[in-house]
Amino acid sequence: MKKQVSLFILQLLMLIVAVSAQTKKPNILFIAIDDLKPELGAYGNKMVKTPNIDRLAKMSTVFMNNYCQQAVCGPTRASIMTGMRPDYTKIWDLKTQMRDMNPDIVTLPQYLITQGYNAIGGGKIYHPSSAIKKIDPISWNMPYMEPVASDYANGLGAPANRQYQKPENKALFVVKKERETRDNDDEEPTSIKGPSSECIDVPDNAYEDGVLALLAKEQLIKMAKDTKPYFMAVGFHKPHLPFVAPKKYWDLYNREDMQLAAFREHANNAPEIAYHKSGELRNYIDIPAFATFNQPGNHVYLKEEKQKELIHGYMAAVSYTDAQIGILLNTLDSLGTLNNTIIVLWGDHGWHLGDHDLWEKHTNLENATRAPLIIAAPGLKPGKSTSLSEHVDVFPTICALAGVPVPSQLMGKSLQPVMQNNKAAVKDFSMSQYPRKLSKEEMKKFGTESNKMMGYSMRTDRYRYTIWMNDFTSADPFSDKKIYAQELYDYSKDPLEKENVFADKNYAKVAQEMHEKMVTFFASQVKK
């Protein structure tokens, strides 16, 4: 009898363990990459060397047509972390704090903590000036991973300005120079920095991202012993300017092989407000010698040799970050949890590498708004989807994949159906937006007392329609009188955005349909 009771208890314990194993929520690794455009092996680029991201892609759904909410760090990161659009978060720049605008807004990790998760972050997840203490402490219930000087390789210490290790570049910051300050405008230089690139023979952990990868590795090993599921967010800084990376990553490429952008002019019939003067790039001390600023309109006209250097540097920085992602994947693999972890890799927006004579982001054009999104989830087959998706979809998608309720207030949609069937679609357009300011002359010409402009851009599978509105956000009632300019691009015939066809009579029906769809979208936002 005692043997039967003991056997029964043993079977019961085994059943409890089995049920517990089945019901435990999956761990989540959330990888943010600053300024990463979808020029990766997984997206068809055969030149850039990203073996680790490609490895992740082979076990994931790769969203080929994913778009950010606004092509600049602060707003787009606020949107992906809250599942809300910029007109709700009221973050349209790099200086407004998210919780000043919405004190009670709930972030993804903050919500997951209520669902039984531990949440830990490291590196750049929010834009520092958009979050309390640069990290939004309420989003995490574990100590934030921050590199300290002793973490850097070979006694080099922390990089100067968090970027540079080359001695002559470090020397630029030994004496604190008075920085040039201007109105905080993304299109105008706000400070004087060092050079736009750095190539030096140092280990990966001579720079911040290399240190961060090792800190994250250590933490992953520790958390593997915990029975509680975790959400770990790791935010890599590169390939954001300046393009600094150890020499071995520069050596992966031949500068003569660098291809300049195929189209380096403004689109025909496009409004000037669609473009900028690459102010972020102009912050760097080596750029003025290679640029021409005295031409009319929003142009920078970089010399070709500098263009090739920047493209080379961007690719080197991408490969450097890819190597750090390899550390994370290898750690999960060694722990036996690689195939049982939800892994989300995203770039906060795209990046102009000379197309339209543009550098950096800060537009509503394709190369600024299209951003990589790669998601692996246990039990789901890998594949590629051309269905439209947005950053606001990431929050509800993670909830659905983790088996926790999806908060009702979120503005995005779960992409789980697309992951289950790569031919499925959950939406027929994606939305991006970008603010601009009118000059006094432009204000007078348009007949307005407000210099505030907002461009809203609707991307369907074939078209992009952008409407520039004066003194308007989608929280306001729509009025035709506030329309400043409109754009329409047909990607089936014009993938490089060479021609704004909004006023072309052959596109009159399409233009009207897209306009009506945009107005309907605005009306849906007013109700929020």
C-alpha positions as CSV (number, residue, x, y, z in Angstrom):
1,M,0.0,0.0,0.0
2,K,2.8,2.4,0.9
3,K,4.5,1.6,-2.4
4,Q,1.3,2.4,-4.2
5,V,0.9,5.8,-2.4
6,S,4.6,6.6,-3.0
7,L,4.1,5.8,-6.7
8,F,1.0,7.9,-6.9
9,I,2.8,10.9,-5.3
10,L,5.7,10.5,-7.6
11,Q,3.4,10.4,-10.7
12,L,1.5,13.4,-9.3
13,L,4.7,15.4,-8.9
14,M,5.8,14.5,-12.4
15,L,2.5,15.7,-13.7
16,I,2.8,19.0,-11.8
17,V,6.3,19.5,-13.2
18,A,5.1,18.7,-16.7
19,V,2.1,21.0,-16.5
20,S,4.3,23.7,-15.0
21,A,6.8,23.4,-17.8
22,Q,4.0,23.7,-20.3
23,T,2.4,26.7,-18.7
24,K,5.6,28.7,-17.9
25,K,5.6,31.8,-20.0
26,P,8.5,32.1,-22.6
27,N,11.5,34.3,-22.0
28,I,11.8,37.3,-24.3
29,L,14.9,38.8,-25.7
30,F,14.2,42.3,-27.2
31,I,17.1,43.7,-29.3
32,A,17.0,47.3,-30.4
33,I,19.5,48.6,-32.9
34,D,19.9,52.3,-33.5
35,D,19.7,53.6,-37.1
36,L,19.6,50.1,-38.6
37,K,18.1,50.1,-42.0
38,P,16.9,46.9,-43.7
39,E,20.1,46.5,-45.7
40,L,20.9,43.1,-44.3
41,G,21.5,39.6,-45.7
42,A,18.0,38.6,-44.6
43,Y,16.6,41.5,-46.6
44,G,18.5,40.6,-49.7
45,N,21.6,42.7,-49.4
46,K,24.5,40.6,-50.6
47,M,27.3,43.0,-49.7
48,V,26.7,43.7,-46.0
49,K,28.1,40.9,-43.7
50,T,25.5,40.1,-41.0
51,P,25.9,36.3,-40.3
52,N,24.3,36.5,-36.9
53,I,21.2,38.5,-37.8
54,D,20.9,36.2,-40.9
55,R,21.1,33.2,-38.5
56,L,18.3,34.7,-36.4
57,A,16.3,35.4,-39.5
58,K,16.4,31.7,-40.5
59,M,14.5,30.8,-37.3
60,S,12.1,33.8,-37.5
61,T,9.5,35.7,-39.4
62,V,11.2,38.5,-41.3
63,F,8.8,41.4,-41.8
64,M,9.9,42.8,-45.2
65,N,7.6,45.8,-45.2
66,N,7.8,47.1,-41.6
67,Y,7.6,50.9,-41.0
68,C,8.3,53.1,-38.0
69,Q,6.0,55.8,-36.7
70,Q,8.4,58.6,-36.9
71,A,11.9,58.5,-38.4
72,V,13.8,59.8,-35.4
73,C,14.9,58.1,-32.1
74,G,12.7,59.7,-29.4
75,P,9.2,59.4,-31.0
76,T,9.7,56.1,-32.7
77,R,11.0,54.4,-29.5
78,A,8.2,55.9,-27.5
79,S,5.8,54.4,-29.9
80,I,7.3,50.9,-30.0
81,M,7.6,50.8,-26.2
82,T,4.0,51.9,-25.6
83,G,2.1,50.7,-28.7
84,M,0.8,54.2,-29.2
85,R,1.3,56.6,-32.1
86,P,3.2,59.9,-31.8
87,D,0.1,62.1,-31.7
88,Y,-1.0,60.1,-28.6
89,T,2.4,60.1,-26.9
90,K,3.0,63.7,-27.9
91,I,6.6,62.9,-28.5
92,W,7.6,64.5,-31.8
93,D,11.2,65.6,-31.0
94,L,14.3,64.7,-29.0
95,K,13.7,66.9,-25.9
96,T,10.1,66.1,-24.7
97,Q,9.8,63.5,-21.9
98,M,7.2,60.8,-22.4
99,R,5.9,60.9,-18.9
100,D,5.6,64.7,-18.9
101,M,3.0,64.2,-21.6
102,N,1.4,61.0,-20.3
103,P,2.4,60.3,-16.7
104,D,0.4,57.1,-16.6
105,I,1.3,55.6,-20.0
106,V,2.1,51.9,-19.7
107,T,5.2,50.6,-21.4
108,L,5.8,47.0,-22.7
109,P,8.2,45.9,-19.9
110,Q,6.1,47.7,-17.3
111,Y,3.0,45.7,-18.4
112,L,4.9,42.4,-18.6
113,I,6.0,42.9,-15.0
114,T,2.3,42.8,-14.0
115,Q,2.0,39.5,-15.9
116,G,4.7,37.8,-13.9
117,Y,7.8,38.8,-15.8
118,N,11.1,40.1,-14.6
119,A,12.2,43.1,-16.8
120,I,15.7,44.2,-17.3
121,G,17.2,46.6,-19.8
122,G,20.6,47.8,-21.0
123,G,21.9,50.3,-23.5
124,K,19.6,52.5,-25.6
125,I,16.0,51.4,-25.4
126,Y,14.4,54.8,-25.0
127,H,16.0,58.0,-26.3
128,P,17.7,59.3,-23.2
129,S,16.0,62.8,-23.3
130,S,12.6,61.2,-23.7
131,A,12.7,59.1,-20.6
132,I,13.0,59.8,-16.9
133,K,16.7,59.3,-15.8
134,K,17.3,58.3,-19.5
135,I,15.8,54.8,-18.9
136,D,12.3,55.2,-17.5
137,P,12.9,53.3,-14.2
138,I,9.3,52.2,-13.8
139,S,9.8,50.0,-16.9
140,W,12.2,47.7,-15.1
141,N,12.2,45.7,-11.9
142,M,15.8,44.7,-12.1
143,P,19.0,46.9,-12.1
144,Y,19.7,48.5,-15.5
145,M,22.8,47.3,-17.3
146,E,25.1,50.2,-17.7
147,P,28.8,49.9,-18.6
148,V,31.4,51.5,-16.3
149,A,34.9,52.6,-17.1
150,S,36.5,49.4,-15.7
151,D,34.4,47.2,-18.1
152,Y,36.3,48.5,-21.2
153,A,39.1,46.5,-22.8
154,N,42.9,46.8,-22.1
155,G,42.5,49.6,-19.6
156,L,41.3,52.0,-22.3
157,G,38.5,53.3,-20.1
158,A,35.2,54.6,-21.4
159,P,35.3,56.1,-24.9
160,A,35.4,59.9,-25.1
161,N,31.9,61.3,-25.6
162,R,30.8,57.7,-25.4
163,Q,32.2,57.2,-28.9
164,Y,35.9,57.5,-29.5
165,Q,39.0,55.5,-28.5
166,K,41.6,56.8,-31.0
167,P,43.9,59.0,-29.0
168,E,43.7,62.1,-31.3
169,N,39.9,61.8,-31.2
170,K,39.9,61.5,-27.4
171,A,42.1,64.6,-27.2
172,L,39.3,66.6,-28.7
173,F,37.2,66.1,-25.6
174,V,40.0,66.4,-22.9
175,V,39.2,70.1,-22.6
176,K,35.5,70.7,-22.4
177,K,34.7,73.0,-25.2
178,E,31.7,75.3,-25.3
179,R,29.2,73.7,-27.6
180,E,27.4,75.6,-30.2
181,T,23.7,75.7,-29.2
182,R,20.8,76.3,-31.5
183,D,17.1,75.7,-31.5
184,N,16.6,72.0,-30.9
185,D,15.7,71.1,-34.5
186,D,16.6,67.7,-35.9
187,E,17.6,69.3,-39.2
188,E,20.1,71.8,-37.7
189,P,23.4,71.1,-36.0
190,T,23.0,71.4,-32.2
191,S,26.5,70.7,-31.1
192,I,30.0,70.3,-32.3
193,K,31.2,66.6,-32.2
194,G,34.3,64.7,-33.3
195,P,34.8,63.1,-36.7
196,S,32.1,61.1,-38.4
197,S,34.0,57.8,-38.3
198,E,36.8,56.0,-36.5
199,C,38.8,52.9,-37.4
200,I,41.3,51.6,-34.8
201,D,42.6,48.1,-34.0
202,V,40.9,47.4,-30.7
203,P,38.8,44.6,-29.2
204,D,35.0,44.7,-29.5
205,N,34.7,45.7,-25.8
206,A,36.7,48.9,-26.3
207,Y,33.4,50.4,-27.3
208,E,30.1,50.5,-25.4
209,D,28.2,48.0,-27.5
210,G,30.9,45.3,-27.0
211,V,30.7,45.9,-23.2
212,L,26.9,45.8,-23.3
213,A,26.9,42.4,-25.1
214,L,29.2,40.9,-22.4
215,L,27.0,42.4,-19.6
216,A,23.9,40.9,-21.2
217,K,25.6,37.6,-21.6
218,E,26.4,37.5,-17.9
219,Q,22.9,38.4,-17.0
220,L,21.3,35.8,-19.4
221,I,23.3,33.1,-17.6
222,K,22.2,34.3,-14.2
223,M,18.5,34.5,-15.2
224,A,18.5,31.0,-16.8
225,K,18.5,29.7,-13.2
226,D,15.4,31.7,-12.3
227,T,12.0,30.0,-12.5
228,K,10.4,33.4,-13.3
229,P,10.3,34.4,-17.0
230,Y,12.2,37.4,-18.1
231,F,12.0,40.2,-20.6
232,M,15.5,41.4,-21.5
233,A,15.9,44.5,-23.6
234,V,19.3,45.2,-25.1
235,G,19.8,48.4,-27.0
236,F,22.8,48.6,-29.3
237,H,24.0,52.1,-30.3
238,K,25.6,51.3,-33.6
239,P,25.3,51.9,-36.5
240,H,24.3,55.4,-35.3
241,L,26.8,58.1,-36.2
242,P,29.7,58.4,-35.7
243,F,30.6,55.2,-37.5
244,V,33.1,53.8,-35.1
245,A,34.0,50.1,-35.1
246,P,37.1,48.0,-34.5
247,K,39.4,47.8,-37.6
248,K,38.5,44.1,-38.3
249,Y,35.0,45.1,-39.2
250,W,36.2,47.8,-41.6
251,D,38.5,45.2,-43.1
252,L,35.5,43.1,-44.1
253,Y,34.9,45.6,-46.9
254,N,36.7,47.2,-49.8
255,R,35.9,50.9,-50.1
256,E,36.2,50.8,-53.8
257,D,33.3,48.4,-53.8
258,M,31.0,50.9,-52.1
259,Q,28.1,51.8,-54.4
260,L,26.7,55.3,-54.2
261,A,23.0,55.7,-54.0
262,A,21.3,55.2,-57.4
263,F,19.3,58.4,-57.2
264,R,20.8,61.4,-55.4
265,E,18.4,64.2,-56.4
266,H,15.1,65.4,-55.1
267,A,12.1,63.9,-56.7
268,N,10.5,65.8,-59.6
269,N,7.6,67.9,-58.4
270,A,8.2,67.1,-54.8
271,P,7.8,69.9,-52.2
272,E,11.0,71.2,-50.6
273,I,9.5,70.5,-47.2
274,A,9.9,66.8,-47.8
275,Y,13.7,67.2,-47.5
276,H,16.4,68.5,-45.1
277,K,20.0,69.6,-45.0
278,S,21.4,66.6,-43.2
279,G,22.0,68.6,-40.1
280,E,22.8,65.6,-37.9
281,L,25.7,64.7,-40.2
282,R,26.9,68.3,-40.3
283,N,27.5,68.1,-36.5
284,Y,30.7,66.2,-37.3
285,I,33.9,68.2,-37.6
286,D,35.2,66.5,-40.8
287,I,32.0,67.0,-42.9
288,P,32.2,70.7,-43.9
289,A,35.4,70.2,-45.9
290,F,33.5,67.7,-48.1
291,A,30.1,69.4,-48.4
292,T,28.5,72.3,-50.3
293,F,26.0,74.3,-48.3
294,N,25.6,77.5,-50.5
295,Q,23.2,75.9,-53.0
296,P,19.5,76.8,-52.8
297,G,17.1,74.3,-51.2
298,N,17.8,71.4,-48.9
299,H,21.1,70.0,-50.2
300,V,24.4,68.9,-48.8
301,Y,26.3,67.7,-51.9
302,L,28.9,65.6,-50.3
303,K,32.0,64.7,-52.3
304,E,31.9,61.1,-53.6
305,E,35.0,60.1,-51.6
306,K,33.3,61.1,-48.4
307,Q,30.1,59.3,-49.4
308,K,32.0,56.1,-49.9
309,E,33.7,56.5,-46.6
310,L,30.4,57.0,-44.8
311,I,28.8,54.0,-46.6
312,H,31.9,51.9,-45.7
313,G,31.7,53.1,-42.1
314,Y,28.0,52.3,-41.8
315,M,28.5,48.8,-43.0
316,A,31.4,48.3,-40.7
317,A,29.3,49.5,-37.8
318,V,26.5,47.2,-38.8
319,S,28.8,44.2,-38.9
320,Y,30.2,45.2,-35.5
321,T,26.7,45.2,-34.0
322,D,26.0,41.9,-35.7
323,A,28.9,40.3,-33.9
324,Q,27.4,41.5,-30.5
325,I,24.1,39.9,-31.4
326,G,26.0,36.7,-32.1
327,I,27.2,36.7,-28.5
328,L,23.6,36.8,-27.3
329,L,22.4,34.1,-29.6
330,N,25.4,31.9,-28.7
331,T,24.7,32.4,-25.0
332,L,21.1,31.3,-25.4
333,D,22.3,28.3,-27.5
334,S,24.7,27.2,-24.8
335,L,22.0,27.5,-22.2
336,G,19.7,25.3,-24.3
337,T,17.1,28.0,-24.6
338,L,17.7,29.5,-28.0
339,N,14.7,27.7,-29.6
340,N,12.4,28.4,-26.6
341,T,12.8,32.1,-26.4
342,I,10.8,34.8,-28.1
343,I,13.5,37.0,-29.8
344,V,12.5,40.3,-31.3
345,L,15.1,42.3,-33.3
346,W,14.2,45.8,-34.6
347,G,15.8,49.0,-35.9
348,D,14.2,52.2,-34.7
349,H,13.9,53.6,-38.2
350,G,15.8,53.5,-41.6
351,W,18.6,55.8,-42.7
352,H,19.4,57.7,-45.9
353,L,22.8,56.9,-47.2
354,G,23.0,59.6,-49.9
355,D,19.7,58.9,-51.7
356,H,17.9,62.1,-52.6
357,D,21.1,63.9,-51.4
358,L,20.0,63.0,-47.9
359,W,22.0,61.6,-44.9
360,E,20.5,60.2,-41.7
361,K,16.7,59.9,-41.2
362,H,14.2,62.7,-40.5
363,T,11.9,62.2,-43.5
364,N,8.7,60.5,-44.6
365,L,10.5,58.8,-47.5
366,E,11.0,55.0,-47.8
367,N,14.6,54.8,-46.7
368,A,13.9,56.6,-43.5
369,T,10.6,55.0,-42.5
370,R,11.2,51.4,-43.5
371,A,12.8,49.5,-40.6
372,P,13.8,45.9,-40.0
373,L,11.6,43.7,-37.8
374,I,12.6,40.1,-37.2
375,I,10.6,37.9,-34.7
376,A,11.3,34.3,-33.6
377,A,8.8,32.5,-31.4
378,P,8.7,28.9,-30.2
379,G,6.5,26.6,-32.2
380,L,6.2,28.9,-35.2
381,K,7.8,28.2,-38.6
382,P,10.3,30.7,-40.0
383,G,9.6,32.6,-43.2
384,K,9.3,36.0,-44.8
385,S,6.2,38.1,-45.0
386,T,5.6,41.1,-47.4
387,S,2.5,42.0,-45.3
388,L,2.6,45.5,-43.9
389,S,3.5,46.0,-40.3
390,E,4.4,48.9,-38.0
391,H,6.3,49.5,-34.8
392,V,3.1,50.0,-32.9
393,D,2.3,46.3,-33.7
394,V,5.3,45.0,-31.7
395,F,3.7,45.5,-28.2
396,P,0.5,43.5,-29.0
397,T,2.5,40.9,-30.9
398,I,4.8,40.1,-27.9
399,C,1.8,39.9,-25.6
400,A,0.0,37.4,-28.0
401,L,3.1,35.3,-28.4
402,A,3.8,35.2,-24.6
403,G,0.2,34.2,-23.9
404,V,-0.7,37.2,-21.9
405,P,-3.8,39.5,-22.5
406,V,-3.3,42.2,-25.1
407,P,-4.1,45.6,-23.5
408,S,-7.2,47.1,-25.2
409,Q,-5.8,50.6,-25.5
410,L,-3.0,49.7,-27.9
411,M,-3.1,51.2,-31.4
412,G,-1.3,48.4,-33.2
413,K,-2.4,44.9,-34.1
414,S,-0.9,41.6,-33.2
415,L,1.3,40.1,-36.0
416,Q,0.9,36.6,-34.7
417,P,-1.5,35.7,-37.5
418,V,1.1,36.7,-40.0
419,M,3.7,34.6,-38.2
420,Q,1.4,31.6,-38.4
421,N,0.7,32.2,-42.1
422,N,3.2,34.5,-43.9
423,K,0.6,35.3,-46.6
424,A,-1.9,36.7,-44.1
425,A,-2.3,40.4,-43.5
426,V,-3.6,42.3,-40.5
427,K,-3.7,45.8,-42.1
428,D,-3.8,47.5,-45.5
429,F,-1.5,50.5,-44.7
430,S,1.2,51.7,-42.3
431,M,1.5,55.2,-41.0
432,S,4.5,57.4,-40.4
433,Q,4.8,61.1,-39.7
434,Y,7.4,63.9,-39.4
435,P,7.2,67.5,-38.2
436,R,8.8,70.5,-39.9
437,K,8.8,74.3,-39.4
438,L,8.0,76.9,-41.9
439,S,10.2,80.0,-42.4
440,K,8.7,83.4,-41.9
441,E,8.6,83.9,-45.7
442,E,6.8,80.5,-46.1
443,M,4.3,81.4,-43.4
444,K,3.5,84.7,-45.1
445,K,3.2,83.0,-48.5
446,F,0.8,80.3,-47.1
447,G,-1.1,82.8,-45.0
448,T,-0.6,81.3,-41.6
449,E,0.5,82.5,-38.2
450,S,1.8,79.1,-37.2
451,N,5.1,77.7,-38.4
452,K,4.2,74.2,-37.2
453,M,3.9,71.5,-39.9
454,M,3.3,67.8,-39.8
455,G,3.6,65.5,-42.7
456,Y,1.6,62.3,-42.4
457,S,2.6,59.4,-44.7
458,M,0.4,56.4,-45.6
459,R,2.2,53.4,-47.1
460,T,0.2,50.7,-48.9
461,D,1.6,47.8,-50.7
462,R,2.1,49.9,-53.8
463,Y,1.8,53.6,-53.0
464,R,2.9,56.2,-50.5
465,Y,0.7,59.2,-49.9
466,T,2.0,62.1,-47.8
467,I,0.0,65.1,-46.8
468,W,1.7,68.1,-45.1
469,M,-0.6,69.9,-42.7
470,N,-0.2,73.3,-41.0
471,D,-1.0,73.6,-37.3
472,F,-2.6,70.2,-37.2
473,T,-2.3,66.8,-35.5
474,S,-4.5,63.8,-36.0
475,A,-6.1,64.6,-32.7
476,D,-7.7,67.6,-34.4
477,P,-10.7,67.8,-36.8
478,F,-9.4,67.7,-40.4
479,S,-9.7,70.7,-42.6
480,D,-8.6,71.0,-46.3
481,K,-7.6,74.6,-45.6
482,K,-4.6,73.3,-43.6
483,I,-3.1,71.3,-46.4
484,Y,0.3,72.7,-47.4
485,A,1.5,70.1,-49.8
486,Q,0.9,66.5,-51.0
487,E,3.0,63.7,-52.4
488,L,2.2,60.4,-54.1
489,Y,4.8,57.8,-55.1
490,D,4.1,54.6,-57.2
491,Y,6.6,52.0,-56.0
492,S,5.7,49.5,-58.7
493,K,7.0,51.9,-61.4
494,D,9.2,54.2,-59.3
495,P,10.9,52.4,-56.5
496,L,13.5,55.1,-56.0
497,E,10.9,57.9,-55.5
498,K,12.0,60.0,-58.5
499,E,8.6,61.4,-59.3
500,N,5.8,62.9,-57.2
501,V,2.7,62.0,-59.2
502,F,0.1,63.5,-57.0
503,A,-0.8,66.1,-59.6
504,D,-0.5,63.7,-62.5
505,K,-3.9,63.3,-64.1
506,N,-3.2,59.6,-64.7
507,Y,-3.1,59.2,-60.9
508,A,-6.2,61.3,-60.1
509,K,-8.3,58.4,-59.0
510,V,-5.5,56.9,-56.8
511,A,-4.7,60.3,-55.3
512,Q,-8.4,60.8,-54.4
513,E,-8.7,57.3,-52.9
514,M,-5.5,57.8,-50.8
515,H,-6.7,61.2,-49.6
516,E,-10.0,59.8,-48.5
517,K,-8.2,56.9,-46.7
518,M,-6.0,59.4,-44.9
519,V,-9.0,61.5,-43.8
520,T,-10.7,58.4,-42.5
521,F,-7.5,57.5,-40.6
522,F,-7.5,61.0,-39.1
523,A,-11.1,60.6,-38.0
524,S,-10.3,57.3,-36.3
525,Q,-7.5,59.0,-34.3
526,V,-9.7,61.8,-33.0
527,K,-11.8,59.3,-31.1
528,K,-8.8,57.9,-29.2
